[in-house]
């Protein structure tokens, strides 16, 4: 029986599949790839031109059925499909790059999340003054117009959210030339050069944006963001992602932990951007991400038991933490130390040894020699949603 089913499947041609199956296949592809697939056979070409393709993508994303364009033509369906795919690409966490014009400190993190009626809402994330909560402030909303094109607004001001490659976006004042603009191919520096150099005249786009900003009551500078690709931990990489924790001065900070291609781990503190200051400072690293497994040595147990967990103080009392340690990793400190007055000499500041304690609940804490404290980190997002917001 199994042999006959396999033989029947082998004899089934792509063109024999029902349109629903072809639409489901195309919904997994980016618009350029879907256009290339449409050249493979007549059946895929017909599915790619079907007005039901945007509906298939919306269902895959878990969105309500999109509004049909008044123009009943394949072109309107393709625009709607591109717009839905564009919204999907914006989903997730992004980190702000420093501005070329120094200004007041700005939150370094932005989160794009689904909102009602297939709208994408971006919020700026900042540490809250209330314990471990994350403060969210409205930023940009991106939706789909009746024409099938994407439209974005910062409050009531129209803006453009343009991709520069796959992992870099620019939020800037809307202008007819920039609307829906997207550059592809090449490295991000090359694409940025093309983006700003290929104007009809030097500075023309900037002057138009400045005039628009003055009409709206102020000048808007372009804001650049890069994607945080691995914002949550996995079983193979339990430390990666964006985390939050109470540091030595009892304030909440964000931490980004990344793995490199050779097995190393790096942690950077993510703080507010201030002019040319990126707010992205290295904190610790290791070239060997191997964990020490239990049973642990007496020396390791003593090291952990002698350290004090930095606690959250709320309503006059301290939240006690009691977590079992499942694994331990050795790390090295960076020049940007948690303890600003370490006991080690200045010449050894770059080589202070530390530990990461991975807890049984999937979170972890870290600490260094010369500082008898442990900074415990918690998740900023789970399953793509920001947790503990205020």
C-alpha positions, 0 to 999 in steps of 0.5 A: 500500500505504501509503495503504491502511494509513493508511486502515485505521488511520484507521478503527480506533476506540479500542474496537477495540484489544485489551486489551493495547494499552489497558493499555499506554496507561493505564500511561503515565497518572497514576491521576487521568488513567487514571480520566478516560480510563476515562470515554471509552469502555467499552473503556477503562473495562474496561481501567482495572478490569482486574487486569492494569493493575498488571502493565502498569505494572510491566512498563513500569517494568522491575519484576518482576510485583507480588504479587496482592492476596487481594481479587480485585476492581477496587478492589484492582487500582486500589490496586496501580496507585496504589501503583506510580505513587507509587513511580515518582514518588519515583524520583530525587534530592531535596534536604532543606529546613532544619529548623524546629528546629536540630539536628546537621548532616544530609546535604542529598541523598537518592536514591530507587532501585529495590531488589529485589522492587519496593521503593524504597530511599532513601539519604542522600548525603554527600561521602566522605573517600575522593577523589571517592566518594559515601557512601550511608547507608540512609534510608527504604524504601518497598514495597507491602503485600499490600493494595496500599497503600504502606508506608514504614519508617525502619529498623524505625520505620514512617513516612509519605512524603507528597507535597505537590504533585508536587515536595515530600515530607514524611517523618514518623512514621506515624499513622493520619490521615496514612497515604497522605495526599496533597495536590494543586493550588495552589502548594507554600506553599498546600499546606503550609498546608492540610497542617498547618492542616486537622487535627482540632485544633491540634497533634494530629498533632504530639502523636501523632507525638511520642508515637510517637517517644518509644515508639520511643526518640526524637522524629522531626521531619518532614523536608521534601525537594524534587525535583531535577528535572534531575539529569543533563545533556542535549545542549541543556543540558550543564551542568545537573544535580548534580555533585561536585568537589574544592574549594579546601580539598581536600574533596569538595563537591556542586554543582547547576547549573540553567538558567532560562527566559531562558537563564541558568545558576546554580550553587549549592553543596549542603552539609549542612543545619544548623538554619535554614541551607539549605546551598544557597549561590549560587556563580556565574551567567551571564545568557547561556549561549552558549559560545565555540566553537573555535578559541579566542583566544590570551588564552583559551588562556593563561587556561586554561593558567595555571590549576592543576587542583585534584587529588585526593590519594590514597595520597600521590600526586596524580591528574593530569588531562588533558582537552581543552576543547571549549567555553568559557563566561563567568560571574560569581562570587557573594558566596560565592566559591571563593577566600576571599581573592581579590585583587580589592577587597571592593567587586568581590567580586560582579563577579569574572569567571570561565570554565567549560571544557566538556571533551570527555568531557562534564564541566566545570571552572570558575574565577575571576579572582583564583584560579589554580585550576580546580574540575573537576566530575564526574557524581553520577548517570548514567542514574538511578544514583549512581556512585562510591559507598562 
